[in-house]
């Protein structure tokens, strides 16, 4: 991070956040793999999180698994509201934009990065993400991969559509 001009430090006092703990508890219940938790930058700036991903490209580690544990829909009020056609349409419009942005192989990487950097201009972006902290992990993952996502999986969670993306980097 420092070599990329991103201020970072280790914090041995901080425990694991649910964004790390929950997925790994499900994937590795014996907790037998080493883990490093990377926190978001306080500014919640999308450009910075794309840069963090690009900085991670310099890591020379075999069998590295990076999990961008976030959520493509995180409007807590809408989660517990009735699923009106309007709410579902806004949710789907943002999901469609995110899938197009992350997965379409016809989009140039400079345009993809620009779209993610300005994610809040997407249809109903602020409806789906009143705060961006649950979306920014995708910026880090894309910044690391620097290419379209190979796999997109749509899921219904609490009646809302949410997408998951997979990038494979290296061999």
MODELLER restraints for C-alpha pairs under 7 A, 6 or more apart:
rsr = mdl.restraints
at = mdl.atoms
rsr.add(forms.Gaussian(group=physical.xy_distance, feature=features.Distance(at['CA:1:A'], at['CA:7:A']), mean=6.55, stdev=0.5))
rsr.add(forms.Gaussian(group=physical.xy_distance, feature=features.Distance(at['CA:1:A'], at['CA:8:A']), mean=6.25, stdev=0.5))
rsr.add(forms.Gaussian(group=physical.xy_distance, feature=features.Distance(at['CA:1:A'], at['CA:52:A']), mean=6.98, stdev=0.5))
rsr.add(forms.Gaussian(group=physical.xy_distance, feature=features.Distance(at['CA:1:A'], at['CA:55:A']), mean=5.99, stdev=0.5))
rsr.add(forms.Gaussian(group=physical.xy_distance, feature=features.Distance(at['CA:2:A'], at['CA:8:A']), mean=6.61, stdev=0.5))
rsr.add(forms.Gaussian(group=physical.xy_distance, feature=features.Distance(at['CA:4:A'], at['CA:55:A']), mean=5.82, stdev=0.5))
rsr.add(forms.Gaussian(group=physical.xy_distance, feature=features.Distance(at['CA:16:A'], at['CA:37:A']), mean=6.91, stdev=0.5))
rsr.add(forms.Gaussian(group=physical.xy_distance, feature=features.Distance(at['CA:19:A'], at['CA:69:A']), mean=5.30, stdev=0.5))
rsr.add(forms.Gaussian(group=physical.xy_distance, feature=features.Distance(at['CA:19:A'], at['CA:70:A']), mean=6.91, stdev=0.5))
rsr.add(forms.Gaussian(group=physical.xy_distance, feature=features.Distance(at['CA:20:A'], at['CA:37:A']), mean=6.70, stdev=0.5))
rsr.add(forms.Gaussian(group=physical.xy_distance, feature=features.Distance(at['CA:20:A'], at['CA:69:A']), mean=6.90, stdev=0.5))
rsr.add(forms.Gaussian(group=physical.xy_distance, feature=features.Distance(at['CA:25:A'], at['CA:31:A']), mean=6.94, stdev=0.5))
rsr.add(forms.Gaussian(group=physical.xy_distance, feature=features.Distance(at['CA:44:A'], at['CA:132:A']), mean=6.90, stdev=0.5))
rsr.add(forms.Gaussian(group=physical.xy_distance, feature=features.Distance(at['CA:44:A'], at['CA:133:A']), mean=6.62, stdev=0.5))
rsr.add(forms.Gaussian(group=physical.xy_distance, feature=features.Distance(at['CA:46:A'], at['CA:117:A']), mean=5.04, stdev=0.5))
rsr.add(forms.Gaussian(group=physical.xy_distance, feature=features.Distance(at['CA:46:A'], at['CA:136:A']), mean=6.61, stdev=0.5))
rsr.add(forms.Gaussian(group=physical.xy_distance, feature=features.Distance(at['CA:46:A'], at['CA:139:A']), mean=6.84, stdev=0.5))
rsr.add(forms.Gaussian(group=physical.xy_distance, feature=features.Distance(at['CA:47:A'], at['CA:117:A']), mean=5.36, stdev=0.5))
rsr.add(forms.Gaussian(group=physical.xy_distance, feature=features.Distance(at['CA:49:A'], at['CA:136:A']), mean=6.65, stdev=0.5))
rsr.add(forms.Gaussian(group=physical.xy_distance, feature=features.Distance(at['CA:49:A'], at['CA:139:A']), mean=5.68, stdev=0.5))
rsr.add(forms.Gaussian(group=physical.xy_distance, feature=features.Distance(at['CA:49:A'], at['CA:140:A']), mean=5.19, stdev=0.5))
rsr.add(forms.Gaussian(group=physical.xy_distance, feature=features.Distance(at['CA:50:A'], at['CA:139:A']), mean=5.03, stdev=0.5))
rsr.add(forms.Gaussian(group=physical.xy_distance, feature=features.Distance(at['CA:50:A'], at['CA:140:A']), mean=5.13, stdev=0.5))
rsr.add(forms.Gaussian(group=physical.xy_distance, feature=features.Distance(at['CA:50:A'], at['CA:143:A']), mean=4.55, stdev=0.5))
rsr.add(forms.Gaussian(group=physical.xy_distance, feature=features.Distance(at['CA:51:A'], at['CA:143:A']), mean=6.34, stdev=0.5))
rsr.add(forms.Gaussian(group=physical.xy_distance, feature=features.Distance(at['CA:52:A'], at['CA:140:A']), mean=5.96, stdev=0.5))
rsr.add(forms.Gaussian(group=physical.xy_distance, feature=features.Distance(at['CA:52:A'], at['CA:143:A']), mean=6.96, stdev=0.5))
rsr.add(forms.Gaussian(group=physical.xy_distance, feature=features.Distance(at['CA:53:A'], at['CA:140:A']), mean=4.16, stdev=0.5))
rsr.add(forms.Gaussian(group=physical.xy_distance, feature=features.Distance(at['CA:53:A'], at['CA:141:A']), mean=5.89, stdev=0.5))
rsr.add(forms.Gaussian(group=physical.xy_distance, feature=features.Distance(at['CA:53:A'], at['CA:142:A']), mean=6.76, stdev=0.5))
rsr.add(forms.Gaussian(group=physical.xy_distance, feature=features.Distance(at['CA:53:A'], at['CA:143:A']), mean=3.97, stdev=0.5))
rsr.add(forms.Gaussian(group=physical.xy_distance, feature=features.Distance(at['CA:53:A'], at['CA:144:A']), mean=4.05, stdev=0.5))
rsr.add(forms.Gaussian(group=physical.xy_distance, feature=features.Distance(at['CA:54:A'], at['CA:143:A']), mean=4.75, stdev=0.5))
rsr.add(forms.Gaussian(group=physical.xy_distance, feature=features.Distance(at['CA:54:A'], at['CA:144:A']), mean=4.80, stdev=0.5))
rsr.add(forms.Gaussian(group=physical.xy_distance, feature=features.Distance(at['CA:56:A'], at['CA:144:A']), mean=5.95, stdev=0.5))
rsr.add(forms.Gaussian(group=physical.xy_distance, feature=features.Distance(at['CA:57:A'], at['CA:144:A']), mean=5.53, stdev=0.5))
rsr.add(forms.Gaussian(group=physical.xy_distance, feature=features.Distance(at['CA:68:A'], at['CA:137:A']), mean=4.47, stdev=0.5))
rsr.add(forms.Gaussian(group=physical.xy_distance, feature=features.Distance(at['CA:68:A'], at['CA:138:A']), mean=5.73, stdev=0.5))
rsr.add(forms.Gaussian(group=physical.xy_distance, feature=features.Distance(at['CA:68:A'], at['CA:141:A']), mean=6.08, stdev=0.5))
rsr.add(forms.Gaussian(group=physical.xy_distance, feature=features.Distance(at['CA:69:A'], at['CA:137:A']), mean=6.17, stdev=0.5))
rsr.add(forms.Gaussian(group=physical.xy_distance, feature=features.Distance(at['CA:70:A'], at['CA:134:A']), mean=4.38, stdev=0.5))
rsr.add(forms.Gaussian(group=physical.xy_distance, feature=features.Distance(at['CA:70:A'], at['CA:135:A']), mean=5.71, stdev=0.5))
rsr.add(forms.Gaussian(group=physical.xy_distance, feature=features.Distance(at['CA:70:A'], at['CA:137:A']), mean=5.82, stdev=0.5))
rsr.add(forms.Gaussian(group=physical.xy_distance, feature=features.Distance(at['CA:71:A'], at['CA:134:A']), mean=5.22, stdev=0.5))
rsr.add(forms.Gaussian(group=physical.xy_distance, feature=features.Distance(at['CA:71:A'], at['CA:135:A']), mean=5.81, stdev=0.5))
rsr.add(forms.Gaussian(group=physical.xy_distance, feature=features.Distance(at['CA:71:A'], at['CA:162:A']), mean=6.98, stdev=0.5))
rsr.add(forms.Gaussian(group=physical.xy_distance, feature=features.Distance(at['CA:72:A'], at['CA:135:A']), mean=5.83, stdev=0.5))
rsr.add(forms.Gaussian(group=physical.xy_distance, feature=features.Distance(at['CA:72:A'], at['CA:162:A']), mean=5.33, stdev=0.5))
rsr.add(forms.Gaussian(group=physical.xy_distance, feature=features.Distance(at['CA:72:A'], at['CA:163:A']), mean=5.84, stdev=0.5))
rsr.add(forms.Gaussian(group=physical.xy_distance, feature=features.Distance(at['CA:73:A'], at['CA:128:A']), mean=5.13, stdev=0.5))
rsr.add(forms.Gaussian(group=physical.xy_distance, feature=features.Distance(at['CA:73:A'], at['CA:129:A']), mean=6.39, stdev=0.5))
rsr.add(forms.Gaussian(group=physical.xy_distance, feature=features.Distance(at['CA:73:A'], at['CA:162:A']), mean=5.74, stdev=0.5))
rsr.add(forms.Gaussian(group=physical.xy_distance, feature=features.Distance(at['CA:74:A'], at['CA:128:A']), mean=5.73, stdev=0.5))
rsr.add(forms.Gaussian(group=physical.xy_distance, feature=features.Distance(at['CA:74:A'], at['CA:129:A']), mean=5.36, stdev=0.5))
rsr.add(forms.Gaussian(group=physical.xy_distance, feature=features.Distance(at['CA:74:A'], at['CA:134:A']), mean=6.79, stdev=0.5))
rsr.add(forms.Gaussian(group=physical.xy_distance, feature=features.Distance(at['CA:75:A'], at['CA:127:A']), mean=6.68, stdev=0.5))
rsr.add(forms.Gaussian(group=physical.xy_distance, feature=features.Distance(at['CA:75:A'], at['CA:128:A']), mean=5.28, stdev=0.5))
rsr.add(forms.Gaussian(group=physical.xy_distance, feature=features.Distance(at['CA:75:A'], at['CA:129:A']), mean=5.72, stdev=0.5))
rsr.add(forms.Gaussian(group=physical.xy_distance, feature=features.Distance(at['CA:75:A'], at['CA:130:A']), mean=6.35, stdev=0.5))
rsr.add(forms.Gaussian(group=physical.xy_distance, feature=features.Distance(at['CA:79:A'], at['CA:158:A']), mean=6.25, stdev=0.5))
rsr.add(forms.Gaussian(group=physical.xy_distance, feature=features.Distance(at['CA:90:A'], at['CA:124:A']), mean=5.75, stdev=0.5))
rsr.add(forms.Gaussian(group=physical.xy_distance, feature=features.Distance(at['CA:91:A'], at['CA:128:A']), mean=6.31, stdev=0.5))
rsr.add(forms.Gaussian(group=physical.xy_distance, feature=features.Distance(at['CA:91:A'], at['CA:161:A']), mean=6.71, stdev=0.5))
rsr.add(forms.Gaussian(group=physical.xy_distance, feature=features.Distance(at['CA:92:A'], at['CA:161:A']), mean=6.68, stdev=0.5))
rsr.add(forms.Gaussian(group=physical.xy_distance, feature=features.Distance(at['CA:93:A'], at['CA:123:A']), mean=6.05, stdev=0.5))
rsr.add(forms.Gaussian(group=physical.xy_distance, feature=features.Distance(at['CA:93:A'], at['CA:124:A']), mean=6.99, stdev=0.5))
rsr.add(forms.Gaussian(group=physical.xy_distance, feature=features.Distance(at['CA:94:A'], at['CA:122:A']), mean=6.59, stdev=0.5))
rsr.add(forms.Gaussian(group=physical.xy_distance, feature=features.Distance(at['CA:94:A'], at['CA:123:A']), mean=5.43, stdev=0.5))
rsr.add(forms.Gaussian(group=physical.xy_distance, feature=features.Distance(at['CA:94:A'], at['CA:124:A']), mean=5.84, stdev=0.5))
rsr.add(forms.Gaussian(group=physical.xy_distance, feature=features.Distance(at['CA:94:A'], at['CA:125:A']), mean=6.12, stdev=0.5))
rsr.add(forms.Gaussian(group=physical.xy_distance, feature=features.Distance(at['CA:95:A'], at['CA:162:A']), mean=6.83, stdev=0.5))
rsr.add(forms.Gaussian(group=physical.xy_distance, feature=features.Distance(at['CA:95:A'], at['CA:163:A']), mean=6.80, stdev=0.5))
rsr.add(forms.Gaussian(group=physical.xy_distance, feature=features.Distance(at['CA:97:A'], at['CA:122:A']), mean=6.72, stdev=0.5))
rsr.add(forms.Gaussian(group=physical.xy_distance, feature=features.Distance(at['CA:101:A'], at['CA:112:A']), mean=5.89, stdev=0.5))
rsr.add(forms.Gaussian(group=physical.xy_distance, feature=features.Distance(at['CA:101:A'], at['CA:115:A']), mean=6.93, stdev=0.5))
rsr.add(forms.Gaussian(group=physical.xy_distance, feature=features.Distance(at['CA:102:A'], at['CA:148:A']), mean=5.53, stdev=0.5))
rsr.add(forms.Gaussian(group=physical.xy_distance, feature=features.Distance(at['CA:102:A'], at['CA:149:A']), mean=5.68, stdev=0.5))
rsr.add(forms.Gaussian(group=physical.xy_distance, feature=features.Distance(at['CA:103:A'], at['CA:148:A']), mean=4.77, stdev=0.5))
rsr.add(forms.Gaussian(group=physical.xy_distance, feature=features.Distance(at['CA:103:A'], at['CA:149:A']), mean=4.75, stdev=0.5))
rsr.add(forms.Gaussian(group=physical.xy_distance, feature=features.Distance(at['CA:103:A'], at['CA:150:A']), mean=6.69, stdev=0.5))
rsr.add(forms.Gaussian(group=physical.xy_distance, feature=features.Distance(at['CA:104:A'], at['CA:148:A']), mean=6.39, stdev=0.5))
rsr.add(forms.Gaussian(group=physical.xy_distance, feature=features.Distance(at['CA:105:A'], at['CA:148:A']), mean=5.90, stdev=0.5))
rsr.add(forms.Gaussian(group=physical.xy_distance, feature=features.Distance(at['CA:109:A'], at['CA:146:A']), mean=6.93, stdev=0.5))
rsr.add(forms.Gaussian(group=physical.xy_distance, feature=features.Distance(at['CA:109:A'], at['CA:147:A']), mean=6.47, stdev=0.5))
rsr.add(forms.Gaussian(group=physical.xy_distance, feature=features.Distance(at['CA:116:A'], at['CA:139:A']), mean=6.82, stdev=0.5))
rsr.add(forms.Gaussian(group=physical.xy_distance, feature=features.Distance(at['CA:119:A'], at['CA:125:A']), mean=6.88, stdev=0.5))
rsr.add(forms.Gaussian(group=physical.xy_distance, feature=features.Distance(at['CA:120:A'], at['CA:126:A']), mean=6.34, stdev=0.5))
rsr.add(forms.Gaussian(group=physical.xy_distance, feature=features.Distance(at['CA:145:A'], at['CA:167:A']), mean=6.36, stdev=0.5))
rsr.add(forms.Gaussian(group=physical.xy_distance, feature=features.Distance(at['CA:145:A'], at['CA:169:A']), mean=5.87, stdev=0.5))
rsr.add(forms.Gaussian(group=physical.xy_distance, feature=features.Distance(at['CA:149:A'], at['CA:165:A']), mean=6.08, stdev=0.5))
rsr.add(forms.Gaussian(group=physical.xy_distance, feature=features.Distance(at['CA:149:A'], at['CA:166:A']), mean=5.54, stdev=0.5))
rsr.add(forms.Gaussian(group=physical.xy_distance, feature=features.Distance(at['CA:149:A'], at['CA:167:A']), mean=4.90, stdev=0.5))
rsr.add(forms.Gaussian(group=physical.xy_distance, feature=features.Distance(at['CA:150:A'], at['CA:166:A']), mean=5.94, stdev=0.5))
rsr.add(forms.Gaussian(group=physical.xy_distance, feature=features.Distance(at['CA:150:A'], at['CA:167:A']), mean=5.69, stdev=0.5))
rsr.add(forms.Gaussian(group=physical.xy_distance, feature=features.Distance(at['CA:151:A'], at['CA:165:A']), mean=5.66, stdev=0.5))
rsr.add(forms.Gaussian(group=physical.xy_distance, feature=features.Distance(at['CA:151:A'], at['CA:166:A']), mean=5.08, stdev=0.5))
rsr.add(forms.Gaussian(group=physical.xy_distance, feature=features.Distance(at['CA:152:A'], at['CA:163:A']), mean=6.66, stdev=0.5))
rsr.add(forms.Gaussian(group=physical.xy_distance, feature=features.Distance(at['CA:152:A'], at['CA:164:A']), mean=5.60, stdev=0.5))
rsr.add(forms.Gaussian(group=physical.xy_distance, feature=features.Distance(at['CA:152:A'], at['CA:165:A']), mean=4.66, stdev=0.5))
rsr.add(forms.Gaussian(group=physical.xy_distance, feature=features.Distance(at['CA:152:A'], at['CA:166:A']), mean=6.58, stdev=0.5))
rsr.add(forms.Gaussian(group=physical.xy_distance, feature=features.Distance(at['CA:153:A'], at['CA:163:A']), mean=5.64, stdev=0.5))
rsr.add(forms.Gaussian(group=physical.xy_distance, feature=features.Distance(at['CA:153:A'], at['CA:164:A']), mean=5.10, stdev=0.5))
rsr.add(forms.Gaussian(group=physical.xy_distance, feature=features.Distance(at['CA:153:A'], at['CA:165:A']), mean=6.55, stdev=0.5))
rsr.add(forms.Gaussian(group=physical.xy_distance, feature=features.Distance(at['CA:154:A'], at['CA:161:A']), mean=6.62, stdev=0.5))
rsr.add(forms.Gaussian(group=physical.xy_distance, feature=features.Distance(at['CA:154:A'], at['CA:162:A']), mean=5.75, stdev=0.5))
rsr.add(forms.Gaussian(group=physical.xy_distance, feature=features.Distance(at['CA:154:A'], at['CA:163:A']), mean=4.49, stdev=0.5))
rsr.add(forms.Gaussian(group=physical.xy_distance, feature=features.Distance(at['CA:154:A'], at['CA:164:A']), mean=6.37, stdev=0.5))
rsr.add(forms.Gaussian(group=physical.xy_distance, feature=features.Distance(at['CA:155:A'], at['CA:161:A']), mean=5.69, stdev=0.5))
rsr.add(forms.Gaussian(group=physical.xy_distance, feature=features.Distance(at['CA:155:A'], at['CA:162:A']), mean=5.35, stdev=0.5))
rsr.add(forms.Gaussian(group=physical.xy_distance, feature=features.Distance(at['CA:155:A'], at['CA:163:A']), mean=6.19, stdev=0.5))
rsr.add(forms.Gaussian(group=physical.xy_distance, feature=features.Distance(at['CA:156:A'], at['CA:162:A']), mean=6.20, stdev=0.5))
